[in-house]
Amino acid sequence: MSRGRGSASSVIVMVTLISLLCLLVMVERHSPAAKTHIVGGPGGWTFNTDTWPIGQKFLHDDVLIFNYDPTTHNVVAVDSTGYSNCKTSPANAKVYSSGNDQIRVYRGMNCFICNFTGHCESGMKLAINAVLR
């Protein structure tokens, strides 16, 4: 009898440990400390937004909210070359066009531009470096 009880106890301990591990992974992936940033402040995603992040700290898993008129602007996730050159690459560019885009940032450089003609060149671009918590 004790052999059966010992096996049941081992299973319960194992299931408990696995459950705790899963809970820790979920907490790490969806940190309650993540902040929401409204890009450009009250003016939203518009021209000369490239200077908006100065003095702010961005962390992995923070969310950027881009508010804009979707008939005149969009948001395109680009790499640092696309940011510098105000160019999107059709092969890897993610285009957002809802007018209220919520984009989670990840560790490292996160770059965005508006690819409507002349907008990026007029400062409608954003580059932030998100760090781990």
C-alpha positions in Angstrom: 0.0 0.0 0.0 2.7 2.5 0.9 4.3 2.0 -2.5 1.1 3.2 -4.2 0.7 6.2 -1.9 4.3 7.2 -2.5 3.7 7.1 -6.3 0.6 9.2 -5.9 2.5 11.7 -3.8 5.2 11.9 -6.3 2.7 12.6 -9.1 1.0 15.3 -7.0 4.3 17.0 -6.3 5.3 16.8 -10.0 2.0 18.2 -11.2 2.3 21.0 -8.6 5.8 21.9 -9.8 4.8 21.9 -13.4 1.8 24.1 -12.7 4.0 26.6 -10.8 6.5 26.6 -13.7 3.7 27.4 -16.2 2.4 30.1 -14.0 5.8 31.7 -13.8 6.2 31.6 -17.6 2.8 33.3 -18.0 3.7 36.0 -15.5 7.0 36.7 -17.3 5.3 36.9 -20.7 2.6 39.3 -19.6 4.2 41.5 -17.1 1.7 43.7 -15.2 4.4 46.4 -15.1 4.2 47.0 -18.9 3.5 50.6 -19.7 1.3 52.1 -22.4 2.7 55.0 -24.3 0.6 57.2 -26.6 3.0 58.1 -29.4 3.4 61.8 -29.9 1.4 62.6 -26.7 -1.9 64.3 -27.1 -1.1 65.3 -30.7 -0.8 61.6 -31.7 1.2 60.2 -34.5 2.1 63.1 -36.7 4.9 65.1 -38.2 8.1 65.7 -36.1 7.3 62.7 -33.9 10.9 61.6 -34.2 11.9 63.7 -31.2 9.0 62.5 -29.0 10.8 59.6 -27.3 13.7 61.8 -26.0 14.0 61.4 -22.2 11.6 58.5 -22.0 12.4 54.9 -21.0 10.9 52.0 -22.9 10.9 48.4 -21.6 10.4 45.1 -23.3 6.6 44.4 -23.5 5.6 48.0 -23.3 2.8 49.0 -25.7 2.9 51.9 -28.1 -0.4 53.4 -29.2 -0.4 55.2 -32.5 -3.4 57.5 -32.9 -3.8 59.1 -36.4 -6.2 59.7 -39.3 -5.9 56.5 -41.4 -6.9 58.3 -44.6 -3.7 60.4 -44.4 -1.2 58.3 -42.4 -0.2 54.8 -41.5 2.5 53.0 -39.4 5.1 50.7 -40.9 7.4 48.6 -38.7 10.8 48.8 -40.3 14.4 47.9 -39.5 17.0 50.6 -38.7 18.0 50.9 -42.4 14.4 51.5 -43.4 14.2 54.1 -40.6 17.3 55.9 -41.7 16.4 55.9 -45.4 12.6 56.3 -45.0 12.1 53.2 -47.1 9.9 50.1 -46.6 10.9 46.7 -47.8 7.9 44.9 -49.1 9.4 41.6 -48.0 9.5 42.3 -44.3 7.4 45.4 -43.6 4.4 45.2 -41.3 1.9 47.9 -42.2 -0.7 49.1 -39.7 -3.6 51.3 -40.9 -6.4 51.3 -38.2 -5.7 54.8 -36.9 -5.5 53.3 -33.4 -2.7 50.8 -33.6 -1.4 49.1 -30.4 2.0 47.6 -30.9 4.0 45.8 -28.3 7.7 46.6 -28.3 10.5 44.0 -27.9 14.0 44.2 -26.5 16.3 46.1 -28.8 15.6 48.7 -31.5 12.0 49.2 -32.6 11.5 51.4 -35.7 8.4 52.8 -37.3 7.7 55.2 -40.1 4.7 56.6 -42.0 5.3 55.6 -45.6 2.9 58.1 -47.2 5.0 60.3 -49.6 7.2 62.8 -47.7 5.8 62.0 -44.3 8.8 60.1 -42.9 11.2 62.8 -44.3 9.1 65.3 -42.3 9.8 63.5 -39.1 6.9 61.1 -39.0 9.1 58.3 -37.8 10.0 56.8 -34.5 13.0 54.7 -33.2 13.1 53.5 -29.6 15.4 51.1 -27.8 13.5 48.8 -25.4 15.4 47.2 -22.6 14.6 44.2 -20.4 12.9 44.9 -17.1 
